[in-house]
Amino acid sequence: MTAAAVACGLLGTVAAPAEATPGGTTWLCRPDMPRDPCDLPNDTTDMLTGKRTPATSIPEADKKVDCFYVYPTVTDTSGLVADRSPVPAVRSIARFQAAPFADRCRIFAPVYRQMTLWGLTPAVMASWVGNRDLPAIGYGDVRRAWREYLRTDNNGRGVIFIGHSQGTMVLRKLIREEVDPHPAVRKKLVGAFLMGGNMMTARGATTGGDFRNIPICTRRGEFGCVTAYSTDLIAGLPSLFGNSSLDLLSTTMHLPTGPRYRVACTDPLTLSGDRRPVGVTVPSRPYAMSMIAILMKISTFPGDLPTSTSTWTTGPGRFAVRCADDLGSHRLHATPVVPQHFNELPLFDTHLVDVNLGLDRLVSIARQQTAAYLAQLR
């Protein structure tokens, strides 16, 4: 069966129930929801060492900060814009990316009318780059959810933003408009993980692109800053990520881009304090059948994704990572130390594993930022 045929069959997939609130937000994840895909045990098996790490559990009442997560492009229903249904692929990506942070924060994630996989194909994008209406639909859903969360759920708590790809672009705009200009809201910022979405700074500076006041992170334990990068394995390939002069994605959200700016790449090993090579960690539960699952299977992970009897599995490979400039691109380059074969997608590099490559390091950064943030409140 061809990928197109499989994708057509997915259009009838039944969505899981979601939580709608009086404020009009449809929630994918929130701490009072049953069947919350962002709430998973964190036990892990490492396929390289065979080590099994048991789950730890922190009650929701003991979590001192919140996470606000916006998921990437995963919806492959027909049309250019998705509806507000938490289809299985959306729930799967929440497990892949947001759930590892659940032992540190209460997670809030809205369902939004994102631009679909079909809407973001290069040919379609070229036809509506100047049309503000399409990207504004999904952004409006997320902004409404953010304002509702602040009004009804925040209660003065610190916030960590988590986004990837389209989710990062939406969060770049949200933080630019709703957080960065407002000191009282900015004080709530514990950190932001804006992965795979070309966050911009002024060249030679930590601010001056997307944000005037919020910098990229540069040292261990720094809070109120942004961790951001896109990953690659093969330097020099043309890419939608890492090069501000070739950036079509920021243009769709009417965000800063162009040669005046530089795409941010923050070194996760410096920020975490752990400089060991990193692995790729994914949920052991199979990803819901979707175009993303097909791309993972035939491209990023030839064969099957790593799996074990634990909730999470770290694959057998290890990679040394560093921020690198190559032919105008600024990306987190991964060099195999212990080989694990996976491929780059043309124009997308290793985009599908931007969050999962070194996932434990990102969680460690969030943990350290939370501790520093809470300490300055005492």
C-alpha positions as CSV (number, residue, x, y, z in Angstrom):
1,M,0.0,0.0,0.0
2,T,1.4,3.5,-0.9
3,A,1.8,6.2,1.7
4,A,-0.9,8.2,-0.1
5,A,-3.3,5.3,0.2
6,V,-2.5,4.9,3.9
7,A,-3.0,8.6,4.5
8,C,-6.3,8.6,2.7
9,G,-7.5,5.8,5.0
10,L,-6.5,7.9,8.0
11,L,-9.0,10.5,7.3
12,G,-11.7,8.5,8.9
13,T,-9.7,8.0,12.2
14,V,-11.9,8.6,15.2
15,A,-10.5,11.2,17.6
16,A,-10.3,10.6,21.4
17,P,-12.5,12.8,23.6
18,A,-11.2,16.1,24.7
19,E,-11.9,18.5,27.5
20,A,-13.7,21.7,26.5
21,T,-13.8,24.5,29.1
22,P,-16.3,27.5,29.4
23,G,-13.6,29.7,28.0
24,G,-13.8,28.0,24.6
25,T,-10.6,26.0,24.8
26,T,-10.4,22.4,23.8
27,W,-7.6,20.8,25.9
28,L,-5.4,18.0,24.9
29,C,-3.7,17.9,28.2
30,R,-4.4,19.4,31.6
31,P,-3.9,18.0,35.1
32,D,-7.6,17.4,35.9
33,M,-8.2,15.4,32.7
34,P,-8.7,11.6,32.5
35,R,-6.7,9.8,29.9
36,D,-4.2,12.6,29.7
37,P,-1.6,11.8,27.1
38,C,0.9,14.1,28.8
39,D,0.8,12.1,32.0
40,L,2.9,8.9,31.6
41,P,5.2,7.0,34.0
42,N,8.9,7.8,33.4
43,D,10.5,4.4,33.7
44,T,13.0,3.8,31.0
45,T,15.1,1.1,29.5
46,D,18.5,1.9,27.8
47,M,19.1,-0.5,24.9
48,L,22.8,0.3,24.9
49,T,23.5,-0.6,28.6
50,G,20.4,-2.7,29.4
51,K,19.9,-0.4,32.4
52,R,16.3,0.0,33.6
53,T,15.4,3.1,35.5
54,P,12.3,2.8,37.6
55,A,9.5,5.3,37.5
56,T,9.3,8.2,40.0
57,S,6.0,9.9,40.8
58,I,5.3,13.4,42.0
59,P,1.7,14.3,43.0
60,E,0.2,17.1,41.0
61,A,-0.2,19.1,44.2
62,D,3.6,19.0,44.7
63,K,4.5,20.4,41.3
64,K,5.5,24.0,41.8
65,V,5.4,25.2,38.1
66,D,3.4,24.6,35.0
67,C,4.2,23.7,31.4
68,F,2.4,25.1,28.4
69,Y,2.9,22.8,25.4
70,V,2.1,23.5,21.7
71,Y,2.6,20.4,19.5
72,P,4.1,20.4,16.0
73,T,2.5,19.7,12.6
74,V,1.1,16.1,12.9
75,T,-2.4,16.4,11.5
76,D,-2.9,14.8,8.2
77,T,-6.6,15.2,7.7
78,S,-7.8,16.7,4.4
79,G,-7.8,20.4,4.0
80,L,-5.3,23.1,4.9
81,V,-6.4,23.7,8.5
82,A,-7.2,21.0,11.1
83,D,-10.2,21.0,13.3
84,R,-10.1,21.0,17.1
85,S,-10.2,17.2,17.5
86,P,-7.4,15.5,19.4
87,V,-6.8,12.8,16.7
88,P,-4.6,9.9,17.6
89,A,-1.5,11.4,16.0
90,V,-1.9,14.5,18.2
91,R,-2.2,12.4,21.3
92,S,0.9,10.4,20.3
93,I,3.0,13.5,19.8
94,A,2.0,14.7,23.2
95,R,3.3,11.4,24.6
96,F,6.5,11.7,22.6
97,Q,7.4,15.3,23.5
98,A,5.5,16.7,26.5
99,A,5.0,13.7,28.8
100,P,8.7,13.5,29.9
101,F,8.3,16.9,31.6
102,A,5.3,15.7,33.7
103,D,7.4,14.9,36.7
104,R,8.4,18.5,37.0
105,C,5.3,20.5,36.0
106,R,1.6,20.4,35.5
107,I,1.1,20.3,31.8
108,F,-1.5,22.3,29.9
109,A,-1.7,21.7,26.1
110,P,-4.5,23.1,23.9
111,V,-5.8,21.5,20.8
112,Y,-5.5,24.1,18.0
113,R,-6.5,24.4,14.4
114,Q,-3.0,24.0,13.1
115,M,-2.0,24.1,9.4
116,T,-2.0,20.4,8.4
117,L,0.8,18.4,6.8
118,W,-0.9,19.0,3.4
119,G,-1.1,22.8,4.1
120,L,2.6,23.0,4.8
121,T,3.8,21.2,1.7
122,P,6.2,23.6,-0.2
123,A,3.9,24.0,-3.1
124,V,0.9,25.0,-1.0
125,M,3.0,27.2,1.3
126,A,4.2,29.2,-1.7
127,S,0.6,29.9,-2.7
128,W,-0.4,31.5,0.6
129,V,2.7,32.9,2.3
130,G,1.1,36.4,2.2
131,N,-2.2,35.2,3.5
132,R,-2.5,36.0,7.2
133,D,-5.8,34.2,7.7
134,L,-4.5,30.6,7.7
135,P,-1.8,30.8,10.4
136,A,-3.9,33.2,12.4
137,I,-6.6,30.6,13.0
138,G,-4.4,28.2,15.0
139,Y,-2.5,31.1,16.7
140,G,-5.9,32.5,17.8
141,D,-6.8,29.1,19.5
142,V,-3.5,29.0,21.3
143,R,-3.6,32.6,22.4
144,R,-7.2,32.1,23.7
145,A,-6.0,29.0,25.6
146,W,-3.0,30.9,27.1
147,R,-5.3,33.8,28.3
148,E,-7.8,31.3,29.7
149,Y,-5.0,29.4,31.5
150,L,-3.6,32.7,33.0
151,R,-7.1,33.7,34.1
152,T,-8.3,30.4,35.7
153,D,-5.4,28.1,36.3
154,N,-2.1,29.9,36.8
155,N,-2.6,31.5,40.2
156,G,0.9,33.1,40.2
157,R,2.8,30.0,39.2
158,G,5.9,29.9,37.0
159,V,5.6,28.6,33.5
160,I,7.8,26.6,31.1
161,F,6.8,26.8,27.4
162,I,7.5,23.7,25.3
163,G,7.0,23.7,21.5
164,H,8.4,22.1,18.4
165,S,8.2,23.0,14.7
166,Q,4.8,24.7,14.0
167,G,4.3,24.7,17.8
168,T,7.5,26.6,18.2
169,M,6.4,29.2,15.6
170,V,3.1,29.7,17.4
171,L,4.9,30.0,20.7
172,R,7.5,32.5,19.2
173,K,4.5,34.7,18.3
174,L,2.7,34.1,21.6
175,I,5.7,34.9,23.7
176,R,6.6,37.9,21.5
177,E,3.1,39.4,21.9
178,E,1.8,38.1,25.2
179,V,4.9,37.6,27.5
180,D,8.0,39.6,26.4
181,P,6.5,43.1,26.4
182,H,4.8,42.6,29.8
183,P,7.0,42.6,32.9
184,A,4.4,41.0,35.2
185,V,3.9,38.1,32.8
186,R,7.6,37.9,32.0
187,K,8.4,37.3,35.7
188,K,6.5,34.0,35.4
189,L,8.8,32.7,32.8
190,V,10.9,29.7,34.1
191,G,12.1,28.8,30.7
192,A,11.1,28.0,27.1
193,F,12.0,25.1,24.9
194,L,11.4,26.3,21.3
195,M,12.7,23.4,19.3
196,G,12.9,23.0,15.5
197,G,11.3,26.3,14.6
198,N,14.0,28.8,13.8
199,M,13.9,31.1,16.8
200,M,15.7,34.3,15.9
201,T,18.2,36.6,17.7
202,A,20.1,39.6,16.4
203,R,23.5,38.6,15.1
204,G,26.0,38.5,17.9
205,A,23.3,39.0,20.6
206,T,21.1,36.9,22.9
207,T,18.0,39.0,22.1
208,G,16.9,41.3,19.4
209,G,15.2,38.9,17.1
210,D,11.9,37.4,18.3
211,F,12.2,38.9,21.7
212,R,13.5,42.2,23.0
213,N,13.8,41.2,26.7
214,I,13.9,37.4,26.8
215,P,17.4,36.0,26.0
216,I,18.5,32.6,24.8
217,C,20.1,30.6,27.6
218,T,23.9,30.6,27.8
219,R,24.8,29.0,31.2
220,R,23.7,26.2,33.5
221,G,20.9,27.1,35.9
222,E,19.9,30.2,34.0
223,F,16.1,30.7,34.1
224,G,13.8,33.1,32.2
225,C,15.5,32.3,29.0
226,V,15.0,30.1,25.8
227,T,16.6,26.8,24.9
228,A,16.3,26.4,21.1
229,Y,17.9,24.4,18.3
230,S,17.3,22.2,15.2
231,T,19.3,19.0,14.8
232,D,21.1,17.5,11.8
233,L,23.5,14.6,11.1
234,I,24.9,15.7,7.7
235,A,26.3,19.2,7.6
236,G,25.8,21.3,4.5
237,L,22.4,20.0,3.2
238,P,19.8,22.5,2.2
239,S,17.3,22.8,5.0
240,L,14.2,24.7,6.1
241,F,15.8,25.0,9.5
242,G,18.8,26.9,10.8
243,N,19.3,29.5,8.1
244,S,17.5,32.8,8.5
245,S,18.0,33.7,4.8
246,L,16.2,30.5,3.6
247,D,13.5,30.5,6.3
248,L,10.0,30.2,4.8
249,L,8.5,29.0,8.0
250,S,8.9,32.2,10.0
251,T,7.4,34.1,7.1
252,T,4.1,32.2,7.4
253,M,3.7,33.4,11.0
254,H,5.0,37.0,10.2
255,L,7.9,36.6,12.5
256,P,11.4,38.1,12.2
257,T,13.6,36.5,9.6
258,G,16.2,37.3,7.0
259,P,20.0,38.1,7.0
260,R,19.8,40.6,9.8
261,Y,19.0,37.7,12.2
262,R,20.6,34.5,13.3
263,V,18.8,31.2,14.1
264,A,19.4,30.3,17.7
265,C,21.3,27.2,18.7
266,T,21.8,26.7,22.5
267,D,24.2,23.9,23.6
268,P,22.1,21.5,25.7
269,L,25.2,19.9,27.2
270,T,26.5,23.2,28.5
271,L,23.0,24.1,29.9
272,S,22.5,20.8,31.6
273,G,26.0,20.3,32.8
274,D,26.2,16.8,31.4
275,R,28.5,16.4,28.5
276,R,28.1,12.7,27.8
277,P,27.0,11.6,24.4
278,V,23.2,11.5,24.1
279,G,20.7,8.9,22.8
280,V,17.3,9.1,21.2
281,T,14.5,8.4,23.8
282,V,11.0,7.6,22.6
283,P,7.8,6.1,24.2
284,S,7.7,2.3,23.8
285,R,4.1,2.4,22.9
286,P,3.8,2.6,19.1
287,Y,3.0,5.9,17.5
288,A,-0.6,6.1,16.2
289,M,-0.9,5.2,12.5
290,S,-0.5,8.5,10.6
291,M,1.7,10.1,8.0
292,I,4.1,11.0,10.8
293,A,4.3,7.4,11.8
294,I,5.1,6.5,8.2
295,L,7.8,9.1,8.0
296,M,9.3,7.8,11.2
297,K,9.3,4.2,10.0
298,I,10.6,4.6,6.5
299,S,12.9,7.6,6.9
300,T,14.0,8.7,10.4
301,F,14.0,5.2,11.9
302,P,14.4,2.5,9.2
303,G,12.6,-0.4,10.6
304,D,10.9,-0.1,14.0
305,L,11.3,2.6,16.7
306,P,13.2,1.5,19.8
307,T,11.0,-0.3,22.2
308,S,11.1,-2.2,25.5
309,T,8.9,-3.3,28.3
310,S,9.4,0.1,30.0
311,T,7.3,3.1,29.2
312,W,10.3,4.7,27.6
313,T,13.2,3.3,25.5
314,T,16.5,4.9,24.8
315,G,17.9,3.5,21.5
316,P,21.3,1.9,21.3
317,G,23.1,4.8,19.6
318,R,24.9,7.7,21.1
319,F,25.7,11.0,19.6
320,A,28.1,13.8,20.4
321,V,26.3,17.1,19.7
322,R,27.5,20.7,19.3
323,C,26.1,23.9,17.8
324,A,27.8,24.4,14.4
325,D,27.7,27.0,11.6
326,D,27.8,25.5,8.2
327,L,27.2,27.4,4.9
328,G,25.0,29.9,6.7
329,S,23.1,27.4,8.8
330,H,23.2,27.3,12.6
331,R,22.1,23.9,13.9
332,L,22.9,21.3,16.6
333,H,25.1,18.8,14.7
334,A,25.0,15.2,15.9
335,T,28.1,13.0,15.3
336,P,27.6,9.2,15.9
337,V,29.8,7.8,18.7
338,V,27.9,4.5,19.0
339,P,26.1,4.1,15.7
340,Q,22.3,3.9,15.4
341,H,21.1,4.2,11.9
342,F,18.5,6.8,11.1
343,N,18.1,9.0,8.1
344,E,17.7,12.6,7.4
345,L,14.6,13.7,5.5
346,P,15.3,16.1,2.6
347,L,14.9,19.7,3.7
348,F,14.0,18.5,7.2
349,D,17.3,17.0,8.5
350,T,16.6,15.0,11.7
351,H,13.6,17.2,12.5
352,L,11.4,14.4,13.8
353,V,13.8,13.8,16.7
354,D,14.7,17.4,17.6
355,V,13.2,16.9,21.0
356,N,13.9,13.2,21.5
357,L,17.6,13.3,20.7
358,G,19.0,14.1,24.2
359,L,15.5,14.3,25.7
360,D,16.9,13.6,29.2
361,R,19.1,16.7,28.9
362,L,16.1,18.9,28.2
363,V,14.3,17.5,31.2
364,S,17.4,18.2,33.3
365,I,17.6,21.8,32.1
366,A,13.9,22.3,33.0
367,R,14.6,20.8,36.4
368,Q,17.5,23.1,37.1
369,Q,15.7,26.1,35.8
370,T,12.8,25.3,38.1
371,A,15.0,25.0,41.1
372,A,16.7,28.4,40.3
373,Y,13.4,30.1,39.7
374,L,11.8,28.9,42.9
375,A,15.0,29.8,44.9
376,Q,14.8,33.4,43.8
377,L,11.2,33.6,45.0
378,R,12.1,32.8,48.6
